[in-house]
Amino acid sequence: MTRVLFDTSVLVAAMLEEHPHHSECFAWLQRVISEEIEGLISIHSIAELYSVLTRFPRSPRINPGLAQQLLRQNLNKFEKVALTVEDYEATVAKIRWFNRAGGT
């Protein structure tokens, strides 16, 4: 099965319908939920995702309880992983190889 490491930018867009990239990112989230692919998320990204969801400029704001509920509902099929320094370095190298800028 294909394993995909998700970052905060994809998951924020997947969880917020008003996000301009919602459709594309939600499709990837659905692939994990349906077990078509295996989703991975770093422990750091879980904390970052909570932070972004509770500060996202929308009205009404997502309160801490709702943010936690969104994390539980959407990440329950994800494998949670702790990334090493080497993992981060390899990820940056791969992103550079694809000639992608941050946040894209």
C-alpha positions, 0 to 999 in steps of 0.5 A: 500500500502506498504510504503518504506523509501529510503536512499541515498545509494539506490537512488544513485545506482538507478540513476547511471547506472555505480554503481555496485548495479544499477539494484537492486536499480533501480528496487526499484525506478521503483516500486515507479514510477509505484506506486506499492509501496509508496516511502518516502524520508527524507528531509535530504536525498534529500540534501545528494543525491544532494551532493553525485551526484555532487561529485560522482567520474565519468567523466564527473561529474554531474553538479548541474543543472543535479543533480537537474533535476535527483532529480525532475525526480526521486523523484516526486512520493516520499512523502517527510518527516522530520524525528524525533530523534525517527525515526532515533533511531528506524531505527538504531534499526531495522537495528541492528535487521536485523544485517546489517552494514551501507551502505548495 
